[in-house]
Amino acid sequence: MKSAAVAQLAVGAAIAALLSSAALARPAWTPAAEILDQPVKVTTNGITNTLTLGPDGRATIASPGGYIVNGTWSAPNGRLCLSNGMAQECWPYDAPFQAGQPVTLKSSCDAISIWLAAITNAPPPPPAQSGERGR
């Protein structure tokens, strides 16, 4: 009986190890991946600018009159931050934006903004599995 219990424990440990390694292999959520290279309308104080985040960390903000401000973006510690070299402003960022669903956010400068992504990118596909059954 003891050998059967030990065998069950060993099998359970092996399954737990496989499950945890599979969880580790899953791609992590990349902040802002859903809106990279997609126009996002950001309305603050009644003015709507169009924000575009590039995958290289660059950002452009287009005003309603066509004026373009170039800058950079980052997503540290659950925040989405924009910088133009002279100033930086950050908004809380806990979850991906959803197409067509406005999100109201309060910035580090105490400004209330409504963010609206008309289009979002699809999530990345799961990693290819290898092994006996994942070929």
N, C-alpha and C positions, 0 to 999 in steps of 0.2 A: 504494500500500500504506500509506503513512503516513497518508493521510486516513482510511482504514478503521480503523486503529488508534486514531486520535484520536476517531473517531466512537464506537468501542466503549468507549473510556475515558469519553467524555462520557455515554453511555448508562449505564455502570456507576455513575458519580458520581450521576446523576439517580436511579437505583434506590436507591442507598445513602441519599440524602437523603430519599426518600419513606419508606423503612423506618425511618429514625431519627425522622422526624416522626410516623410512626404509633406508634412506641414511646412518644414523648413524649405523645401524645394519650391513651394508655391511662390510666385512672384509677389513681392510686397507692393502695396498700393503706393504709387508714385504721386505725390501731391501735384495737382493741376494738370495731370496727364490728360484728363478728359476735356480740357479747354485749350491745350496747346495748338497754336496756329488757327484757332477759331475766334471770331469776333465776339466779345462779351460787352454788352451795354452796361455801363455803370452810371447810375443817376445819383448825383449829389447836389443838394440845394437847387433842384429843378433843372439842372444842366446834365444832359446825357452825353458822355464821352464813350468812344469805342476803344476798348482795350484789347490788344492782341499780345499774347505771351508766346515767345519763341522757345523751342526746345534747348537752345543754346544759352538761356538765361537773359536774353534781350527782350525788351518790352517796347511796344509803341502805344501811345495814347493819342487818338484822333479826336479833335474837338468837333462840334457841330459845324463850325465854319471851315473845317479842313486843315486847321493848324495841327501839326504833328509834333509830339514830344517823345523823344527817344529816351530810354532808360533801361534799367535791369529789373529783374524780379528774382525772388527766392521764396522758399517756403520752410523757414525754420520753426521748430517748436509749435506746430499747430497754428501757424500764422501764414498769411500770404502777404508778402511785402513788395512794394514798388519803390524804386529809387531813381531819381533823375540826376544824381551826382551832387546835388545841393541839399536835397531833402529826401526823407524816407517816410513812408506811411505803410502801416500794416493793418490787416483785418484778420479776425479769427477765421480759421479754416480747418474744420473738423471732418468734413466729408466732401465727396465729389459733387460738383454742380450737376444738376439735372436739366436737360434741354427744356426750355419753355417754363421753368419754375423759378420765379424771382426769389432772391434771398436778400433779406435785409441784414446788413452788417454795420457795426460801429467800429470805426477805425481808431488807431492809436492817437489820432488827432481829435478824437471825439466827434467826428463827422459821421452822420448816418448816410449810408449808401445802399442803393438797391442794385444788386447784380443780377443780370439776366443773360444767360447763355442760350442763344437760339438753337445752336447745334453743339453737340458734344461728341467727342471721339469714343469709339467702342473700347471696352476694356481689352487689355492684351489677352491673347489666347493662353490657355493653360500650357505649362511646359510639356514638351513631348516626353512621354514615358518610355523608358527603356527596360529591357529585361525580358523575361520569358513570355509575358503576355502583352507587352507594350510595344512590340515591334511594328 
